[in-house]
């Protein structure tokens, strides 16, 4: 399929629109739509929240009568099934759209190709594959869950330049600067859930929530969402030995919590927003791979791992990390300070965990590195 | 003093020229000169090597008769004293230059202001301060030595993302990639001397020299210097306990070596290119501060520190580092691998060594970070 430069511009706009949903659409994907008629954008829309109207519906509503005869640019193949809303393929057809260009087909087996088929049958021209890479990047979590049955796991790590996370006595406030910490808030807000270990919740008395006032210092403000519209990511904590107690700060924030455990704790009085989820054991610990599959079945697309060196190391060792985000502070803390990742002892350099750097940025006085695990073929 | 946009362009050219000397001028500073007459460059030159002609002399030679009535742009105040060559201030005057613009005055007390005075007395107009910052950056070592009586110390460190330099069993080949290692060769070649510890020379059997064939894969090639013109940096090794022996690889490369020791080793048969330098003790070790002063008095401007975690940590702890260059490889080696810098145990986050990131670049698959110690006022 040959696309024109104009096609590219409109699809790029649809991708920009899709991004506006990144704080709110979970568990749905981010989708944007642009309707163009006679070289003019007549309608635009994006999906904001599950249960609310899809991008195509919003764009058609904006276009009104002008939708008739227009071409639709959609970042994802229009849906063909009745979910919480009617199928968009039908909606586009009814609105009189004559051509639909999708950036990518739907990875969901319930939909893939069917939306295009409905349109074709109705005499609507279709094409796909325009800016596909960019469209894929819109929804790492949704696509990973559809393809692998697991969430997309981002492992966040923060350290000094010499890879240290705390002094020997445990002090760690603060290693990174305020801008980096705001950036973490922003990433938390874009993930469906945050995963941590019992140690972090107990020893650091961490809340692991998104603080609206911090978020308001980030790009989040561009979306003009108020604090009521802010969705708190689900907070997930691994507690194989049932060491958590309801009096911890973590349980003072009234938003959904999942405790992953190998044995239900029936003695504690957990608040109503806390769910215990049973996961089988493996080597005396929670089986992390099974845990991820369970979380995906609860519609968690993007999982943000913020844990200590043991749990982060375990995820890394088991190859369960899809992306790393490192914050490196301009500090040297010395060899007697605490390390970043606990890994088994390697006896050969060929065994170490290899990554690929994808992006390096200055965030305030710190450096942020985005990396992916190197795929071993 | 008001400078024009044209002035800036010519001085920027003089600075570019000065950089061409960066592999060879030691212990002299890098200097460039441009002669301009009626809006045209009539002569250009840079200083290439101590004992050879200065930038101004080269520019005048190129201009010939056209030097008469020209303006000279020089990155450093023209010298006024007889060193290995006659004073340039005199040369400029004799050549009929009518105006001299210097980027900066000379920091050398033997020269500072005197070159300009000679010119002024001869009726040559002078000005200075144009692109001064850029001119200062040409000669960190020379300026530091003139101002503080110590060399400019660059501490090079290379590690995995989690700050590790070797496996528990000592394996470390290779952490960084070939591009980063070529970059180190290029930096070695630009420094007057390389400083390391006896451990590195003994345990790694390191040569610490510049390999021409590796250098030829870097920007060095742009200068069209052949291997005969390559100056090996002086190799300096700290050996307070006289553990070094002449059979090590380090001593197989026939280029100047200085052994810093607290007690001369008179029993070993050192090759002719090895000098033992006596330095007083401090806390049972070489007094590093005194060592630096001694090295500066031997005309070492830029010192490249490539050492293990103990010596690097000591320099950092004693605040003797002017600049850090970190190479970070996309690898995780785990907490049981070996650390980057040995520092005293800190009990409060306020005590850790704070740096400022100046530059971050990708070098092949690795990241290079240039940082400076944060000045505590």
Interface residues (C-beta under 8 A of the other chain):
Chain A: X159 X160 X161 X162 X163 X164 X167 X168 X169 X171 X172 X173 X174 X175 X309 X313 X316 X326 X328 X330 X331 X332 X333 X334 X335 X336 X337 X339 X340 X341 X342 X343 X344 X345 X346 X347 X348 X349 X352 X353 X354 X355 X356 X357 X360 X362 X365 X366 X367 X369 X371 X374
Chain B: X159 X160 X161 X162 X163 X164 X167 X168 X169 X171 X172 X173 X174 X175 X309 X313 X316 X326 X328 X330 X331 X332 X333 X334 X335 X336 X337 X339 X340 X341 X342 X343 X344 X345 X346 X347 X348 X349 X352 X353 X354 X355 X356 X357 X360 X362 X365 X366 X367 X369 X371 X374
